[in-house]
Amino acid sequence: VSILFVCAVFATSDGYRILGMFPYNGKSHFIMFEHLMKALARKGHQVDVISTFPLKKPYPNYNDLIVLPTARDFMNNMTYDEMHNMIRASSAFAVATMTGNDICENLKYPKFQELIRNPPKDPPYDVVIME
């Protein structure tokens, strides 16, 4: 019985290999996912992340697998008038068009396409988390 218990404990304590795919270039969106992925890494899971925001300092079990290029930099780089003109007609349309186009461009990134065509097999990903 004790051997069965030990086997059960070790089997349930194995960490998963998790791929986090966050192709949108919005820091405010990524902050939540960064905390989620760090929490999973802290719990012992192997976390690989694809985003436009690599960590500034290494973190155990957390790997910036692919750092996507930024299509445009909105951080402190847009005036009120520019933003107002961009969303005047329809803010939902403007945001959907901008983010949708940026995400599509990032999904075409060669390193991303290589991962899609040749995902790791030893071990494969157990879970994929996407925004």
Beta strands, then each sheet from edge to edge (+ up, - down):
strand 1: 17-21
strand 2: 46-51
strand 3: 62-67
strand 4: 127-130
sheet 1: 3+ 2+ 1+ 4+
end
